[in-house]
Amino acid sequence: MTKYFKKTLVAAAVAGAVAAGIPGTASAFVYGLSHLEVQNFAFTTTSITATSYTFTETNTAVLNGAATIQTAQCSGVPGGATTCGAPPAVLDPLAAQLGTPTGENNFNFVGTGVEYARADSIITSAQLVNGTPSATNLIAENNLITGTNASDSAQLQSTTNLTFTVAPGGSLGAFSLTFDADVDQRVAISATGGTSQSNVQTTFRLTQTSGGSGFILWNPDGTLNGNCFSTIVGASCIEVADGNGISLNNTIATGINPSDIQYSYNPAADFNFYGINVAGLPSGTYSLSLSAVVSDDKVRFVPEPMSLALVGVALLGIAGTARRRKHKA
């Protein structure tokens, strides 16, 4: 009876040490999500001509030392030749996926049930290609259960070349940018150690390519606080809408177990309106660029073998104390 009881105590201590150091159950995870969807993106002007465009999308995923990258690019002339596709897939690189497959063009949130790293992006329509307001979707999501590291990113780069000439006595150049955006971020840790970070970055930049070297820069941050500024002499940039307080340039992170931090997180579509007006542009040529990036970085801490041994010794000590108390009783 005594031998059996000792074996039971040892087995319980070993099982406890393993459970404390190797969280492989569905409730143990380090998770992160970054998602950005843009619809109804419109460039409106009566005086500036777009002469060419280039779109590039890059999806990257890393999981436990393995890596994959998928990229696609297209270009063309408004109203003319193009290498881009037609809606609903103007540009659609393959998803970067590692671990449990999550599918192509899956912009639903997978969550914490399986281990994976994934990034995907698509341009579903483009004003300069097919004449309708532009739309794009980007997602980066990963989850660690037994693995130790994961990262992923989906990136969109758009460059449009513009030209404008002021006629004698005419008005200076002007345009507006408006769009709706849905951003979702979440980082969470449960029943294990680790760190999780989610990033969303969105930047618009108009750069003079002749007639000067100035630029206009806008980073939508959810506030009408003048964060669109101009170094082009005589030109102005005024924010007319900035997402009802929702930033498109944001980072959230956690290293606390347990924790679940969310920013503008809603599995259902939840769009906000953004826009700027630019005026006073002198004659010359310009480059208008859009950069949108969503990314996640994760690390799961695995205790050293000595730590597991100490946990086992502690559990044995607790069990031994309980046994002695039982004999005294």
C-alpha positions in Angstrom: 0.0 0.0 0.0 2.9 2.4 0.9 4.8 1.6 -2.3 1.6 2.2 -4.4 1.0 5.5 -2.7 4.6 6.6 -3.3 4.3 5.7 -7.0 1.1 7.6 -7.3 2.7 10.7 -5.7 5.7 10.5 -8.1 3.4 10.1 -11.2 1.3 13.1 -10.1 4.4 15.2 -9.5 5.8 14.4 -13.0 2.5 15.0 -14.7 2.2 18.3 -12.9 5.7 19.4 -13.9 5.0 18.5 -17.6 1.7 20.3 -17.6 3.2 23.4 -16.0 6.0 23.5 -18.6 4.4 22.3 -21.8 1.0 23.9 -22.3 -0.4 21.9 -25.3 -4.1 22.1 -24.5 -6.4 24.2 -26.5 -6.6 26.7 -23.7 -2.9 27.5 -23.8 -1.9 29.9 -26.5 -0.1 33.1 -27.6 -2.3 34.8 -30.3 -2.3 37.9 -32.4 -4.4 39.5 -35.2 -4.0 42.6 -37.4 -6.6 43.3 -40.1 -7.3 46.3 -42.4 -10.0 46.5 -45.0 -10.5 49.6 -47.2 -13.5 50.3 -49.4 -14.7 53.2 -51.5 -11.3 54.7 -51.9 -11.6 57.7 -54.3 -9.1 60.1 -55.8 -11.1 63.1 -56.9 -9.7 66.0 -59.0 -10.6 68.3 -61.9 -7.1 69.5 -62.7 -4.6 66.7 -62.2 -3.9 63.8 -64.6 -2.8 60.4 -63.5 -0.3 59.0 -66.1 0.7 55.6 -64.7 0.3 53.3 -61.7 2.0 50.3 -60.0 0.5 48.0 -57.3 2.6 45.6 -55.2 1.4 43.2 -52.5 3.6 41.0 -50.3 2.5 38.3 -47.8 5.1 36.9 -45.4 4.7 34.2 -42.7 7.3 32.7 -40.2 6.5 29.8 -37.8 9.1 28.1 -35.6 12.0 28.9 -37.9 10.2 28.1 -41.2 9.4 31.0 -43.6 7.3 31.6 -46.7 6.7 34.7 -48.8 4.3 35.4 -51.6 4.2 38.6 -53.8 2.5 40.0 -56.9 2.8 43.2 -58.9 0.9 44.8 -61.7 1.0 48.2 -63.5 -0.6 50.1 -66.3 -1.8 53.4 -67.7 -5.3 54.8 -66.7 -7.7 53.9 -69.5 -4.9 52.1 -71.4 -2.8 48.9 -71.2 -2.5 47.2 -67.9 -1.1 44.0 -66.4 -3.7 44.1 -63.6 -6.7 41.8 -63.4 -10.4 42.7 -63.4 -12.6 42.9 -60.3 -13.0 41.0 -58.0 -9.2 40.3 -58.2 -7.2 43.2 -59.6 -4.2 41.9 -57.7 -4.2 38.7 -55.7 -1.0 37.1 -54.5 -1.1 33.7 -52.8 -1.6 33.7 -49.1 1.5 33.0 -47.0 0.6 30.1 -44.8 2.4 27.8 -42.3 1.1 25.3 -39.8 -2.6 24.5 -40.1 -3.8 25.6 -43.5 -6.4 28.5 -43.3 -7.3 28.9 -47.0 -6.9 31.5 -49.7 -8.6 34.9 -49.4 -9.9 34.0 -46.0 -10.3 37.3 -44.2 -12.4 35.8 -41.4 -10.6 35.5 -38.0 -9.3 32.0 -37.4 -8.7 32.4 -33.6 -6.9 30.3 -31.1 -7.9 26.7 -31.7 -4.9 25.6 -33.9 -1.3 26.6 -34.4 -0.5 28.6 -37.6 1.0 31.8 -39.1 -0.7 33.4 -42.1 -0.8 36.6 -44.1 -3.1 37.4 -47.1 -4.0 40.5 -49.2 -6.1 41.4 -52.2 -7.0 44.4 -54.3 -10.6 43.8 -55.3 -11.1 46.9 -57.4 -9.0 49.9 -58.4 -10.2 53.3 -59.6 -7.3 53.7 -62.1 -7.8 50.2 -63.5 -11.6 49.8 -63.8 -13.0 53.2 -63.0 -14.7 52.2 -59.7 -13.6 53.2 -56.2 -10.7 51.1 -55.0 -11.0 48.4 -52.3 -8.4 46.2 -50.6 -8.2 43.7 -47.7 -5.1 42.7 -45.7 -4.8 40.3 -42.7 -1.9 39.0 -40.6 -2.8 36.4 -37.9 -0.9 33.7 -36.0 -1.3 31.5 -33.0 1.3 29.5 -30.9 0.3 26.5 -28.9 3.4 24.3 -28.7 5.7 26.3 -30.9 8.0 29.1 -29.8 7.9 31.9 -32.4 5.7 33.2 -35.2 5.5 36.4 -37.2 3.6 37.5 -40.3 2.9 40.6 -42.4 0.7 41.7 -45.3 1.8 44.8 -47.2 0.3 46.9 -50.0 2.3 49.4 -51.9 0.6 51.7 -54.5 2.4 54.3 -56.5 0.6 56.6 -59.0 2.4 59.2 -61.2 0.6 62.5 -61.6 1.1 65.6 -63.8 -0.3 69.1 -63.5 0.2 72.3 -65.5 -1.2 75.7 -64.4 -2.6 77.6 -67.3 -2.0 81.3 -67.4 -4.4 82.9 -64.9 -5.6 79.4 -63.9 -6.1 77.8 -60.5 -3.5 75.8 -58.7 -3.8 72.0 -58.5 -6.2 70.4 -56.0 -7.5 66.9 -55.2 -9.3 64.9 -52.4 -8.7 61.5 -51.0 -11.6 59.7 -49.2 -12.3 56.1 -48.1 -13.9 53.9 -45.6 -11.7 51.6 -43.4 -12.3 48.7 -41.0 -9.3 48.0 -38.7 -9.1 45.1 -36.1 -6.4 44.3 -33.7 -6.1 41.7 -30.9 -3.3 40.2 -28.8 -4.0 37.5 -26.2 -2.1 35.1 -23.9 -3.6 32.1 -22.0 -2.0 29.5 -19.7 1.6 30.0 -20.9 4.3 32.6 -21.0 5.1 34.8 -24.0 4.8 38.1 -25.8 2.4 39.2 -28.5 2.4 42.4 -30.6 0.0 43.7 -33.3 0.8 46.5 -35.7 -1.2 48.5 -38.3 0.5 51.2 -40.4 -1.1 53.4 -43.1 0.7 56.2 -44.9 -0.1 58.5 -47.8 2.7 60.6 -49.4 2.6 63.0 -52.3 6.1 63.8 -53.5 7.2 66.4 -56.1 9.3 64.7 -58.8 9.8 68.0 -60.8 9.5 71.7 -60.0 10.6 71.2 -56.4 11.4 68.6 -53.8 8.6 69.0 -51.3 6.0 66.5 -50.1 2.7 66.1 -48.3 2.4 63.3 -45.7 -0.7 61.9 -44.0 -0.8 59.2 -41.4 -4.5 58.8 -40.4 -4.5 58.4 -36.6 -8.2 58.9 -35.7 -8.0 62.6 -34.7 -8.4 65.8 -36.7 -5.2 67.2 -35.2 -3.4 68.4 -38.3 -1.3 65.3 -38.8 -1.4 65.9 -42.5 1.3 68.4 -43.3 3.0 69.9 -46.4 6.5 71.0 -47.2 5.4 72.0 -50.8 5.5 75.8 -51.0 2.0 77.3 -51.1 0.3 73.9 -50.8 -2.1 72.8 -48.0 -3.5 69.6 -46.7 -6.6 69.6 -44.5 -8.2 66.5 -42.8 -11.9 66.4 -43.3 -12.6 63.1 -41.6 -10.4 60.8 -39.5 -12.3 57.7 -38.6 -14.3 58.7 -35.5 -11.3 58.3 -33.2 -10.0 55.0 -34.8 -6.4 55.2 -35.8 -4.9 53.4 -38.8 -1.5 53.7 -37.3 -1.5 51.7 -34.0 0.4 49.1 -32.0 -0.9 47.0 -29.1 1.2 44.4 -27.2 1.1 42.2 -24.1 3.4 40.0 -22.1 1.0 39.2 -19.4 -0.5 35.7 -18.7 -3.5 35.8 -18.9 -4.4 38.8 -21.0 -6.6 39.7 -24.0 -6.1 43.3 -25.4 -8.3 44.5 -28.3 -8.4 47.6 -30.5 -11.4 48.3 -32.7 -11.9 44.6 -32.7 -15.1 43.3 -34.3 -15.4 40.1 -36.4 -18.2 41.8 -38.2 -17.5 44.7 -40.7 -17.3 48.0 -38.9 -16.2 50.9 -41.2 -15.2 54.5 -40.4 -14.7 57.4 -42.9 -11.4 59.1 -43.6 -10.5 62.0 -45.9 -8.2 64.9 -46.8 -8.3 67.9 -49.2 -5.1 69.0 -50.8 -4.9 72.4 -52.6 -2.4 74.9 -53.9 -0.2 72.5 -55.9 2.1 74.2 -58.4 2.8 73.0 -61.9 5.0 69.9 -62.1 5.0 66.1 -61.8 4.2 64.2 -58.6 4.2 60.7 -57.2 1.3 59.6 -54.9 2.1 56.6 -52.8 0.0 54.5 -50.4 1.6 52.1 -48.0 -0.5 49.8 -45.8 1.0 47.2 -43.6 -0.5 44.8 -41.0 1.9 42.6 -39.0 2.2 40.4 -35.9 5.1 39.1 -33.8 4.8 36.3 -31.2 7.1 34.4 -28.8 6.1 31.6 -26.4 8.4 31.0 -23.5 9.4 27.4 -22.8 10.8 26.8 -19.3 14.3 25.3 -19.0 14.5 21.6 -17.9 15.8 22.7 -14.5 12.7 24.8 -14.0 10.5 21.7 -14.7 12.6 19.7 -12.3 12.1 22.3 -9.6 8.4 22.3 -10.2 8.4 18.5 -9.8 10.3 18.6 -6.6 7.9 21.2 -5.2 5.0 19.1 -6.1 6.6 16.1 -4.5 7.2 18.1 -1.3 3.6 19.2 -1.2 2.4 15.6 -1.7 4.8 14.3 0.9 3.5 16.8 3.5 0.0 15.8 2.7 0.9 12.1 3.2 2.5 12.8 6.6 -0.5 14.8 7.8 -2.7 11.8 6.8 -0.5 9.4 8.9 -0.6 11.7 11.9 -4.4 12.0 11.6 
